[in-house]
Amino acid sequence: MSIVAQLYAARWVLVAAVFVLYCASQYRTYKRLAAFKGPISTGWSEIWHTRAILGLRSHLKYKEVNDEYGKSIVIM
């Protein structure tokens, strides 16, 4: 059996492993940013940021968030 056939046979295991690694990476990022206040979804995904950029009004969105949550200073 060739390596390609073996990889094809194990494709769902590989997809699951990549998905688990992605989730672990997102969780790690969320935990690092959890000390800062802000919209909850921004710790898990880039959707909020992408919508702000594609809407061409990101400067207003960032000002709204800054006004609502204030400046976050974390001393570690």
JOPE-V412870 format. One record per pair of residues at least 6 apart in sequence whose ideal C-beta (glycine too) atoms are under 8 Angstrom apart, sorted by sequence separation. I is the first residue (numbers start at 1). J is the second residue. D is the distance in Angstrom with one decimal. If there is no record, write none. Layout:
i = {I | I}
j = {J | J}
d = {D | D}
This chain:
i = {41 | 42 | 52 | 55 | 7 | 41 | 42 | 33 | 34 | 39 | 52 | 33 | 52 | 30 | 29 | 30 | 26 | 26 | 39 | 38 | 38 | 37 | 37 | 38 | 37 | 36 | 35 | 36 | 35}
j = {47 | 48 | 58 | 61 | 14 | 48 | 49 | 42 | 43 | 48 | 61 | 43 | 62 | 43 | 43 | 44 | 44 | 45 | 65 | 65 | 69 | 69 | 70 | 72 | 72 | 72 | 72 | 74 | 74}
d = {6.2 | 5.0 | 4.2 | 7.3 | 7.0 | 5.4 | 6.8 | 7.5 | 6.6 | 5.7 | 4.0 | 4.8 | 7.0 | 3.9 | 6.8 | 5.7 | 5.7 | 7.5 | 6.8 | 6.2 | 5.3 | 4.2 | 7.1 | 7.5 | 5.4 | 4.3 | 7.5 | 6.6 | 4.6}
